[in-house]
């Protein structure tokens, strides 16, 4: 052995539990989900053998064979064969097999064994196999395959030490010889796999599977769809109902901090910067943390339980009508949290035009950054009451409507794109449906913590920086007495110029002012308005005590508020999304196309909303 | 007595008699085989479509549950198991 740290790749079929095993081995902070195609990025981590020597682990995207059908599967092949640029060929492979799905997963394992790299088999999720009435003989399997086989339960950290010991042994005792020539024929490979699997199965008790009964309801053509809609509806109602107490507490905390500083520190430039700029701006965004966490809680639970693939099944019929596939549902649902991971998840879509269309409509899914904007405007302008004596809140209903508007817009745009710029043959949809699993509290908590951290880091960097710049632009030059500081400032003058362009769709000076910094990230629109209002309020304690929503209520018409909401359903105001689209489509053509069509849609949608509302006397 | 998989009743196990590989792309054909769908294997169609469409089709093959489109199922001839 050389002194270099051995590099070991985890490889296997989708849903074999590779990511869980990777997490258990490395303790890496990483998302675990239950549908094929979650692992699209290179994920590396470190672990150590029992004697303390380090090793590095790579988690490769799940695939069925060494012949890739999509971009992420190509990564797996290239790394294993040592063709991936910047990545050394792994010294050993851990082939992860789902114990309950042995005959199928063994096909890929046999293909990998033919490469003659040091290999150890992790017979994973043996607990679930037992649940399904399956008893396996790992030693028999090991004899038939000629490599060590270690039973593991990744989520319970069982078999990990044995696995690493076996890897160590495999590297030490490996005898280099030529790989078996040529790819194996599909059907002979399958026959061998099936024979080996059959030999390894000690007993197979048919267990009446409750999961099938669940699927009979969940995948029912009508009831399944109703359940899916109900789940999404509950999710968006919960975002409102559950988040209110912690959000109020956070808002109170920010107000207390501002008041304390104003009371204890004499007025100077720095104090104003902190109180009016930093605290008003960042604070206005941070109060939405509870809502964003609740949204992610639902998405993580749906992923981890295995329901997400069911939702993809149900949605495929509808998505197929506009030229997409159920595969696109997973990236699009992720886009409800954030379009950036959503667009990255499109790498699992095999058809190129299908993938491009999915990327282009991903920003129409209402991402969590829009939530602060929607939440502020809805709380200020939509009465907090039930609808027709039911328990359904009007505010939640409006929010639900905004999500639906984005989805319907996306379907129409997809339909148009697939007949024009992204023309192609009908996309296919072939996907494995994972078994139901109880989500692990620890994984969900870890996922939520990551989201909270990403959000707070954004609040602390991009949002803090833009708020400070905006505050400076709003504060200078100083307005003479009797004139509004906000109107007189540099930012105010720029906004007045922009106002000319957006006045026809009902946008006022406040909005024009918020639109420019909101290019950095949508939620900055809220902090921009908060900062401008804080400056307007100055040291007037009463004005400062009024929430931003209350202050907007006094200044905006309902028609303007509704037009502003309609704008944000479509507007591409997020630099990260534009950047990731450029990366994923290899050029500026498609991101520019995306920005262009989204701004045009936003303008038209806001206009139509405003003019309609005015016609109904809401101006 | 054969039928096409996109028309067979749900919940009844059938054996794949023949697959018309020319009716689909090479990639689709390979993915079908990777799922274990090939001549001679037994499958049970379980769920078909939603209110929107007859697409897609969920079926069990071995211990695995997979989803395919009706277009591919129409290329698969099955006989009673």
Interface residues (C-beta under 8 A of the other chain):
Chain A: X64 X65 X67 X69 X100 X101 X103 X104 X107 X108 X132 X186 X187 X190 X212 X215 X216 X219 X220 X221 X222 X224 X225 X309 X312 X313 X314 X315 X316 X317 X318 X320 X321 X326 X350 X426 X428 X429 X430 X431 X432 X433 X435
Chain B: X24 X25 X27 X28 X30 X31 X32 X33 X34 X35 X36 X38 X39 X46 X47 X48 X49 X50 X51 X52 X53 X54 X55 X56 X58 X61 X62 X63 X64 X65 X66 X67 X68 X69 X71 X72
